[in-house]
């Protein structure tokens, strides 16, 4: 039977991977749809951010549970999940910045 810390570590890894894959997948899907444009992929930004936060929370839980046992502190799925969750959060932040810049340029372009 799997230990709770181990389940949290693998959950962190999986949610981190999902966080990183969400935005590129949303952008890829818009290329093959006639009714959706690239800006519609912005709906995936909160999904990527929530998955990144979940990955960080699960990695923290796994690390805390691992500290209470005799397993030691070796890098594993929880460490990788933490890095992937952080990268997913950075990707979501960069996507938000790009949408804000796009909106500013649209606003300035329509005023002049």
Buried (B, 14 or more C-beta within 10 A) or exposed (E): EEEEBBBBBBBBBBBBBBBBBBBEEBBEEBEEEEEBEEEBBBEBBEBBBBBBBBBBBBBBBBBEBBEEEEEEEEEBBBBBBBBBBBBBBEBBBEBBEEBEEEEEEEEEEEEE
